[in-house]
Amino acid sequence: MSEQHFDFAKILRPQSLEEFAGQKKLLGEGGALRKLIEKRAFFHAFFFGPPGTGKTTLARIISNNFGLICFEKNATSLQISELRAIVEANKNSLSKPLIFIDETHRLSKNQLEILLPVMENNDAMIIGASTENPFFALTGAVRSRSLLFEFKPLEREDLTFVLDRAILMSGAKIGDSAREYLLDSAAGDARSMLKLLEFALLAESGDELRIETLRSLRPNALNDGSSESETHYNLASAMIKSLRGSDPDAAIYYLARLLKGGEEPRFIARRLAIFASEDIGNANPQAAILTSACFNSVAQIGMPEARIILSQCAIYLACSPKSNTAITAIDDALLAIGDGLILEVPDYLKDAHYDGAKKLGRGEGYKYPHNFGGYVKQNYLNDPKGIARFVELKAIGYEKTLAEWLEKLRDLDR
């Protein structure tokens, strides 16, 4: 289609805040980060978020805005001696240098320790960028000396602004379906969108860029651009919360995202099994049975058929009545015991299946419920103050039936 090669990402890189696309919460009118930059307030910062959202670009804009010499480094190749040399060379300068470090989640312990006095003494402005959450990747000492800013995937409006500039520059003809694919498949990553456009224009043989050409270069849409580990936990969390919220469509969507990302099906099945007791419990006891069967089937069958089993299970769990009685009861009991609630077991409940038990009074006076038609009033806790109360059944699903049955037994007692 075109013999000219456009490096859109390089040519269209913003040079000022006015040209910057996205991150409106941080850099829009009244945004906290924008105010700091406009006032030239000296600060150390770490930008984290998906690729192609402007982290490196903003560091360069800050450097220009502050009139600072910028040293761009990567954590994987940054030498401690190199860092010290930059600081020493600019020790007596009127303005301090800006040291931009990409992939800060790869900084070693020694590198982080060297950064601390630099940040503490303001020998240089330190700005780092990473796809990893700094709460996982950086030490508390480094975080406490810096500001943390999360960059979000670019919104469709921002991607459209960037794409329109690239199309105008190249003079290319692009069909509506191809344009939509460029926007939809980028997952908020402007750089990846521009790279796809760049090479698709070179590969296109016709007069108009077609969606088929784009699909041949990128068969699938990108993921959300977050780090692999964080995406894993975020998607798993979103699936569980969607199940808890009784939204089967959302639950299936996140399940599909996990599977598409290569998640181990047995990990998903384990999470579903835990959910069945933690969030449904006796509101629908069948949920625990189904998830157990799901786990066994997934382990034996594997992908791709396991996706159907997981889907069936997820839909069932999402549509089931919810109760967290099981987890709150056991956690409350564990907490009470940890706080010192140690109640002695009554003698008639103690084990009496050994020689000499009778002499000790073990089991004496125990009333066997089946000898009384299935129920007989009897104290099972040596709890005269009535402190040990942990189970509060809800009027939901089968748990309501259980609550009604217990109430009938209490009526018999009364």
GIQUI-V868360 format. One record per pair of residues at least 6 apart in sequence whose ideal C-beta (glycine too) atoms are under 7 Angstrom apart, sorted by the first residue. I is the first residue (numbers start at 1). J is the second residue. D is the distance in Angstrom with one decimal. If there is no record, write none. Layout:
i=<I & I>
j=<J & J>
d=<D & D>
This chain:
i=<1 & 1 & 1 & 1 & 1 & 1 & 2 & 2 & 2 & 2 & 5 & 6 & 6 & 6 & 7 & 8 & 8 & 8 & 8 & 9 & 9 & 9 & 11 & 12 & 12 & 12 & 12 & 13 & 14 & 14 & 14 & 16 & 17 & 17 & 17 & 17 & 20 & 20 & 20 & 20 & 20 & 21 & 21 & 21 & 21 & 21 & 22 & 22 & 22 & 22 & 22 & 23 & 23 & 23 & 25 & 26 & 26 & 26 & 26 & 27 & 27 & 28 & 33 & 36 & 37 & 37 & 40 & 40 & 42 & 42 & 43 & 44 & 44 & 44 & 44 & 44 & 44 & 45 & 45 & 45 & 45 & 46 & 46 & 46 & 46 & 46 & 46 & 46 & 47 & 47 & 47 & 47 & 47 & 48 & 48 & 48 & 48 & 48 & 48 & 48 & 49 & 49 & 49 & 49 & 49 & 50 & 50 & 50 & 50 & 50 & 50 & 50 & 51 & 51 & 51 & 51 & 52 & 52 & 52 & 52 & 52 & 53 & 53 & 53 & 53 & 53 & 54 & 55 & 55 & 56 & 56 & 59 & 59 & 59 & 60 & 62 & 62 & 63 & 63 & 67 & 68 & 68 & 68 & 68 & 68 & 69 & 69 & 70 & 70 & 71 & 71 & 71 & 71 & 72 & 73 & 73 & 73 & 74 & 74 & 75 & 75 & 75 & 75 & 75 & 75 & 75 & 76 & 76 & 78 & 78 & 80 & 80 & 80 & 83 & 86 & 86 & 86 & 87 & 87 & 87 & 90 & 90 & 96 & 96 & 96 & 96 & 97 & 98 & 98 & 98 & 99 & 99 & 100 & 101 & 102 & 103 & 104 & 104 & 104 & 104 & 104 & 105 & 105 & 105 & 112 & 112 & 112 & 115 & 115 & 116 & 116 & 118 & 118 & 119 & 119 & 119 & 120 & 130 & 131 & 131 & 132 & 132 & 133 & 134 & 134 & 153 & 153 & 153 & 153 & 153 & 154 & 154 & 156 & 159 & 159 & 159 & 159 & 160 & 162 & 162 & 163 & 163 & 163 & 166 & 166 & 167 & 170 & 172 & 172 & 173 & 173 & 173 & 174 & 174 & 175 & 175 & 175 & 175 & 177 & 178 & 178 & 178 & 178 & 181 & 181 & 182 & 182 & 182 & 182 & 184 & 185 & 185 & 185 & 186 & 186 & 186 & 187 & 187 & 187 & 187 & 187 & 188 & 189 & 189 & 192 & 196 & 196 & 196 & 199 & 200 & 200 & 200 & 200 & 201 & 203 & 203 & 204 & 204 & 223 & 223 & 224 & 226 & 231 & 232 & 235 & 235 & 235 & 236 & 236 & 238 & 239 & 239 & 239 & 239 & 240 & 240 & 242 & 242 & 242 & 242 & 243 & 243 & 243 & 243 & 243 & 244 & 244 & 246 & 246 & 246 & 247 & 248 & 248 & 248 & 251 & 251 & 252 & 252 & 252 & 255 & 255 & 255 & 255 & 258 & 259 & 265 & 265 & 265 & 265 & 266 & 266 & 268 & 269 & 269 & 269 & 269 & 270 & 272 & 272 & 272 & 272 & 272 & 273 & 273 & 273 & 275 & 276 & 276 & 276 & 276 & 277 & 277 & 278 & 278 & 278 & 279 & 279 & 280 & 280 & 280 & 280 & 280 & 281 & 281 & 281 & 281 & 282 & 282 & 282 & 282 & 282 & 283 & 283 & 283 & 283 & 283 & 283 & 283 & 283 & 283 & 284 & 284 & 284 & 284 & 285 & 287 & 287 & 287 & 290 & 290 & 291 & 294 & 294 & 294 & 297 & 298 & 298 & 298 & 321 & 321 & 322 & 323 & 323 & 323 & 325 & 325 & 325 & 325 & 325 & 329 & 329 & 332 & 333 & 336 & 341 & 341 & 343 & 343 & 343 & 343 & 344 & 346 & 346 & 347 & 347 & 347 & 348 & 348 & 348 & 348 & 349 & 349 & 350 & 350 & 351 & 352 & 352 & 357 & 367 & 367 & 369 & 369 & 375 & 375 & 377 & 381 & 393 & 393 & 393 & 395>
j=<201 & 204 & 205 & 206 & 207 & 209 & 170 & 172 & 201 & 202 & 202 & 169 & 170 & 198 & 198 & 166 & 194 & 197 & 198 & 191 & 194 & 195 & 169 & 162 & 165 & 166 & 194 & 57 & 20 & 57 & 61 & 61 & 27 & 34 & 37 & 61 & 27 & 54 & 57 & 58 & 61 & 154 & 158 & 161 & 162 & 190 & 53 & 54 & 154 & 155 & 158 & 54 & 151 & 152 & 31 & 32 & 33 & 34 & 149 & 33 & 34 & 34 & 149 & 43 & 62 & 65 & 65 & 66 & 122 & 125 & 147 & 119 & 125 & 126 & 145 & 146 & 147 & 127 & 146 & 147 & 149 & 104 & 128 & 130 & 134 & 138 & 146 & 148 & 55 & 58 & 129 & 149 & 151 & 130 & 131 & 132 & 133 & 134 & 150 & 151 & 55 & 131 & 150 & 151 & 152 & 131 & 153 & 188 & 189 & 224 & 225 & 226 & 131 & 189 & 191 & 225 & 189 & 190 & 191 & 192 & 225 & 151 & 152 & 153 & 154 & 188 & 151 & 129 & 151 & 102 & 129 & 100 & 127 & 129 & 70 & 98 & 127 & 70 & 98 & 95 & 95 & 96 & 97 & 98 & 125 & 97 & 98 & 98 & 100 & 86 & 97 & 99 & 100 & 100 & 99 & 100 & 101 & 102 & 103 & 101 & 102 & 103 & 104 & 106 & 107 & 111 & 103 & 106 & 101 & 111 & 110 & 111 & 114 & 114 & 97 & 99 & 124 & 118 & 123 & 124 & 96 & 97 & 122 & 123 & 124 & 125 & 124 & 124 & 125 & 127 & 124 & 126 & 127 & 128 & 129 & 130 & 128 & 129 & 130 & 137 & 138 & 130 & 132 & 137 & 138 & 139 & 142 & 126 & 142 & 141 & 142 & 124 & 126 & 126 & 145 & 146 & 145 & 137 & 226 & 227 & 227 & 230 & 230 & 143 & 148 & 187 & 188 & 189 & 224 & 225 & 188 & 190 & 183 & 183 & 186 & 190 & 193 & 183 & 190 & 194 & 182 & 183 & 193 & 194 & 197 & 174 & 201 & 201 & 209 & 207 & 208 & 209 & 208 & 209 & 208 & 209 & 210 & 211 & 211 & 209 & 210 & 211 & 214 & 211 & 214 & 193 & 196 & 197 & 214 & 221 & 218 & 221 & 222 & 192 & 193 & 222 & 221 & 222 & 223 & 224 & 225 & 225 & 222 & 225 & 222 & 214 & 217 & 218 & 217 & 209 & 213 & 214 & 217 & 209 & 213 & 217 & 210 & 213 & 231 & 261 & 231 & 234 & 261 & 263 & 254 & 257 & 258 & 258 & 271 & 254 & 251 & 254 & 255 & 258 & 271 & 275 & 250 & 251 & 254 & 318 & 251 & 275 & 314 & 317 & 318 & 279 & 322 & 318 & 319 & 322 & 318 & 315 & 318 & 319 & 314 & 318 & 311 & 314 & 315 & 268 & 310 & 311 & 314 & 268 & 307 & 298 & 303 & 306 & 310 & 298 & 299 & 310 & 294 & 295 & 298 & 310 & 295 & 291 & 294 & 313 & 314 & 317 & 291 & 292 & 295 & 317 & 287 & 288 & 291 & 317 & 288 & 326 & 324 & 326 & 327 & 322 & 324 & 287 & 317 & 320 & 322 & 323 & 323 & 325 & 326 & 399 & 323 & 325 & 398 & 399 & 402 & 320 & 321 & 322 & 323 & 394 & 396 & 397 & 398 & 399 & 320 & 321 & 397 & 398 & 398 & 316 & 317 & 320 & 313 & 316 & 313 & 309 & 310 & 313 & 309 & 306 & 309 & 310 & 396 & 397 & 396 & 394 & 396 & 399 & 391 & 392 & 393 & 394 & 399 & 390 & 391 & 390 & 390 & 388 & 387 & 388 & 381 & 382 & 383 & 388 & 382 & 379 & 382 & 361 & 362 & 364 & 363 & 364 & 365 & 366 & 366 & 380 & 362 & 363 & 362 & 362 & 363 & 363 & 376 & 378 & 375 & 376 & 409 & 412 & 413 & 388 & 399 & 402 & 403 & 403>
d=<5.5 & 3.5 & 6.6 & 6.4 & 7.0 & 6.5 & 6.9 & 6.8 & 4.7 & 6.5 & 6.5 & 6.5 & 5.4 & 5.9 & 6.8 & 4.6 & 3.9 & 6.4 & 5.4 & 5.0 & 4.8 & 6.5 & 6.9 & 6.6 & 5.7 & 6.2 & 7.0 & 5.7 & 4.6 & 5.6 & 6.8 & 6.3 & 6.1 & 6.4 & 6.8 & 6.3 & 5.9 & 6.2 & 7.0 & 6.9 & 6.8 & 6.4 & 4.3 & 5.4 & 5.4 & 6.7 & 6.1 & 5.9 & 4.2 & 6.8 & 4.2 & 6.2 & 5.8 & 6.8 & 6.2 & 6.8 & 4.2 & 6.9 & 5.8 & 5.9 & 4.7 & 6.9 & 5.9 & 6.0 & 5.8 & 5.6 & 6.9 & 5.5 & 6.4 & 6.3 & 5.5 & 5.1 & 6.4 & 4.5 & 6.0 & 4.1 & 7.0 & 5.2 & 5.7 & 4.6 & 6.1 & 6.2 & 4.4 & 7.0 & 5.0 & 6.8 & 5.6 & 5.4 & 4.1 & 6.7 & 4.8 & 5.3 & 5.7 & 5.0 & 6.9 & 6.5 & 6.0 & 5.5 & 5.9 & 6.8 & 6.8 & 7.0 & 5.5 & 3.1 & 6.2 & 6.4 & 5.2 & 6.2 & 6.2 & 6.4 & 2.8 & 5.5 & 6.1 & 5.7 & 6.6 & 5.6 & 3.3 & 4.9 & 3.6 & 5.4 & 6.8 & 4.3 & 6.8 & 6.3 & 6.0 & 6.8 & 6.5 & 3.9 & 5.7 & 6.6 & 6.0 & 4.4 & 4.8 & 6.8 & 6.5 & 6.8 & 6.8 & 3.8 & 4.8 & 6.3 & 5.8 & 6.8 & 6.1 & 4.2 & 6.4 & 4.8 & 7.0 & 4.7 & 6.0 & 5.5 & 5.9 & 5.0 & 6.9 & 4.9 & 6.6 & 6.8 & 5.2 & 4.9 & 5.7 & 5.6 & 6.8 & 4.6 & 5.5 & 4.2 & 4.6 & 7.0 & 6.1 & 5.2 & 6.4 & 6.3 & 6.4 & 6.4 & 5.2 & 5.9 & 6.0 & 6.3 & 6.8 & 5.9 & 4.7 & 5.8 & 6.3 & 4.8 & 6.6 & 6.5 & 5.2 & 6.1 & 4.9 & 6.8 & 4.5 & 6.4 & 4.9 & 5.5 & 5.0 & 4.6 & 5.1 & 6.0 & 3.6 & 6.6 & 4.5 & 6.6 & 6.8 & 4.6 & 3.6 & 3.6 & 7.0 & 5.4 & 5.5 & 6.3 & 6.2 & 5.8 & 6.6 & 5.6 & 6.5 & 5.5 & 4.4 & 6.7 & 6.4 & 6.2 & 6.4 & 4.4 & 4.7 & 6.8 & 5.8 & 6.0 & 5.5 & 6.2 & 2.2 & 6.9 & 6.4 & 5.8 & 4.6 & 5.4 & 6.1 & 5.3 & 6.1 & 6.1 & 6.1 & 6.5 & 4.9 & 6.9 & 6.1 & 6.6 & 6.5 & 5.9 & 5.9 & 6.1 & 6.3 & 5.6 & 5.9 & 6.2 & 4.3 & 6.7 & 6.8 & 4.5 & 5.7 & 6.9 & 6.4 & 6.9 & 4.4 & 5.0 & 5.8 & 4.5 & 5.7 & 5.1 & 5.0 & 5.6 & 6.4 & 6.0 & 6.6 & 6.3 & 5.8 & 4.1 & 6.4 & 5.4 & 3.8 & 6.4 & 6.2 & 4.0 & 6.2 & 5.5 & 5.3 & 6.1 & 6.2 & 5.1 & 6.1 & 6.4 & 6.2 & 5.6 & 6.1 & 5.9 & 5.1 & 5.3 & 5.8 & 6.4 & 5.7 & 6.6 & 6.8 & 4.9 & 6.0 & 6.0 & 6.1 & 6.6 & 6.8 & 6.9 & 5.3 & 5.1 & 5.1 & 6.6 & 6.1 & 4.7 & 5.7 & 3.7 & 5.7 & 6.7 & 6.3 & 5.9 & 3.7 & 4.2 & 6.0 & 7.0 & 4.8 & 5.8 & 6.6 & 5.1 & 5.0 & 5.1 & 6.5 & 5.6 & 6.8 & 6.9 & 6.3 & 5.0 & 3.9 & 6.0 & 5.0 & 4.7 & 6.2 & 6.1 & 6.8 & 6.8 & 6.1 & 6.7 & 5.3 & 6.0 & 5.7 & 4.9 & 6.0 & 4.4 & 6.3 & 5.9 & 5.7 & 5.7 & 5.4 & 4.2 & 4.5 & 6.6 & 6.7 & 4.9 & 6.2 & 5.4 & 6.6 & 6.3 & 4.1 & 6.4 & 5.5 & 6.1 & 4.0 & 4.7 & 4.3 & 6.4 & 5.7 & 5.3 & 6.6 & 6.7 & 4.8 & 5.5 & 5.9 & 4.4 & 6.6 & 5.0 & 5.9 & 6.5 & 4.8 & 5.5 & 4.0 & 7.0 & 6.5 & 6.7 & 6.0 & 4.6 & 5.9 & 6.9 & 4.1 & 6.1 & 3.8 & 6.9 & 4.6 & 3.6 & 6.1 & 4.5 & 4.4 & 5.7 & 5.1 & 5.9 & 6.0 & 6.9 & 6.0 & 5.4 & 5.9 & 5.8 & 6.0 & 5.5 & 6.8 & 4.1 & 5.0 & 4.5 & 5.6 & 6.5 & 4.7 & 3.3 & 6.9 & 4.9 & 5.3 & 5.1 & 6.4 & 6.5 & 6.0 & 6.2 & 6.5 & 4.5 & 4.6 & 4.6 & 4.7 & 6.9 & 6.3 & 6.7 & 5.9 & 5.0 & 5.6 & 6.5 & 5.2 & 6.6 & 5.3 & 4.9 & 6.1 & 6.5 & 6.0 & 5.9 & 4.2 & 4.1 & 6.7 & 6.6 & 4.6 & 6.5 & 6.5 & 4.4 & 2.9 & 6.4 & 4.7 & 5.1 & 5.5 & 5.4 & 5.6 & 7.0 & 4.9 & 5.3 & 5.2 & 5.7 & 3.9 & 6.5>
